[in-house]
Amino acid sequence: MAERVRFWNRWPMVLWLAGVWVLLWGDVTVANVLAGLVLGCLLVMAMPMPKAGFEGRPWLPGIVNLVVRFLGDVVMASVQIAKKALSPGRPPRGAVIRVQLRSQSDLFLTVTAQLCSLVPGSIVVEAHRLAGLLYIHVFDVSDSGGIDGAREHSLEIEKRVLYAFATDAAIEAAGLPPRKRLLRRRRSTEVTS
């Protein structure tokens, strides 16, 4: 069984719950804040959550790459959907594709699924955590480079997530080149350019 977290280590959760309470009431008063803190304490004591471990290794260049490329994906997909919606012609050809992820981590599967769903034109229909599978509905397969292009895009998102947050061992287990080699490869191409 997972190790239980002590009450005093849960104060950020109590503060978060109190903040949600105050937002729900829509009025910042002493009474609302105190009621939120009391309810937060009661909830944390009555329903203690097991400690959720993070066995990753955040890497700043990978996080920056993940955020910038994700924002680029959102903008490009939004433009493609708007163009498709405003132009007459053939209707979009949607499809549900199956994507076998490389990582075995529930956390990375969840983050990848969320990022895929946040890009307009795609939504995760189903996720099989034990098999590491995502079933993703794609709005228009032809705009995504076909079924293989849409699958590769989802795997690219997973790769960015792994380089941003995974340990070197998890990256190696996923069959991806290590982070250091990526930096050397980029530097060598910059020198030769």
Stockholm file with secondary structure:
# STOCKHOLM 1.0

chainA/1-193         MAERVRFWNRWPMVLWLAGVWVLLWGDVTVANVLAGLVLGCLLVMAMPMPKAGFEGRPWLPGIVNLVVRFLGDVVMASVQIAKKALSPGRPPRGAVIRVQLRSQSDLFLTVTAQLCSLVPGSIVVEAHRLAGLLYIHVFDVSDSGGIDGAREHSLEIEKRVLYAFATDAAIEAAGLPPRKRLLRRRRSTEVTS
#=GR chainA/1-193 SS CCCBCCGGGGHHHHHHHHHHHHHHHTCCCHHHHHHHHHHHHHHHHHSCCBCCCCCCCCCHHHHHHHHHHHHHHHHHHHHHHHHHHHSCSSCCCCEEEEEECSCCCHHHHHHHHHHHHHSTTEEEEEEETTTTEEEEEESCTTTTTHHHHHHHHHHHHHHHHHHHHCCHHHHHHTTCCCHHHHHHHHHHHHHHC
#=GC SS_cons         CCCBCCGGGGHHHHHHHHHHHHHHHTCCCHHHHHHHHHHHHHHHHHSCCBCCCCCCCCCHHHHHHHHHHHHHHHHHHHHHHHHHHHSCSSCCCCEEEEEECSCCCHHHHHHHHHHHHHSTTEEEEEEETTTTEEEEEESCTTTTTHHHHHHHHHHHHHHHHHHHHCCHHHHHHTTCCCHHHHHHHHHHHHHHC
//
